[in-house]
Amino acid sequence: ESAPRSMACGRFVPQQFRARLCQTCFQPEAAHVLAPEGPQPADSAQGITEQVATESADAVDQPAQASGPASKQKSKMESAVDKIVKNDRFTFEIMLDRDIVTRELVAELGVGLALNTYLTKLSMRECRLTDVDAGAVAVALKTNNTIVQLHLELNFIGDTGAALLAQSLAVNTTLLVLWLGQNVVADEGADAFSTMLTQNSTLLELNLESNKIGDQGAISLAAAFATNTTLKKLLLTRNKIADPSRKVLRLAVTRPDLLILA
């Protein structure tokens, strides 16, 4: 048997108590202070893109949980993610409205959605989604070619999340309906969607009602219709748009098939 060890102060440490001590410094393990783990909040589109990439990689590397009687019952969100990741050929719509979601699960959902070839509609209304969560979905939209309806109303998505979604829709060729009503999108987000509309020729309906879009964002969106000829409906009611800017939007309607409500 090895000789008894001592604490730094010279006190003898009995054999039965050594397991409770740090094997490096022989101080009580409870005395060690660990730095907080987890990603720090990202404020910019660049920061969120990097954070989404990190969390998506973690989601891919995360080992699967063992199944069996001892396993806890999966939540609605966990079951949905499983179906998306497994590319279930019988799952065409997923409704997660008012469900309890976590950032880790949304990151995993984004990874699966990027490769899924069956899902056509995803609804995550009132799920407390943030810009980071919107970024995870946005990354998936760059490669997904089956989703035609995306509903993200009643969340906390702001300008950064809106910009990331707009960037993805500039290259996406399948999404037809995007609802972002009752979030916190303001003029910068509206500017991003305006740029997207000059490049996208697939989106038919964009719902931005009950956000924080002002005159600048409204005028920017109106300018997009000098180029865009495919959008059928733009909803901007209950924003912060003054009457003169509403008039500019009405004058932007040069097609009988275009409806703008502001």
Secondary structure, DSSP 8 states (H G I E B T S, - for coil): -----B-TT--B--GGGGGGB-TTT-SBGGG------S-----SHHHHHHHHHHHHHHHHHS-----STTS----HHHHHHHHHHTT-TT--EEE-TT----HHHHHHHHHHHHH-SS--EEE-TTS---HHHHHHHHHHHTT--S--EEE--SS---HHHHHHHHHHHTT-SS--EEE--SS---HHHHHHHHHHHTT-SS--EEE--SS---HHHHHHHHHHTTT-----EEE-TTSS--HHHHHHHHHT--STT-EEE-
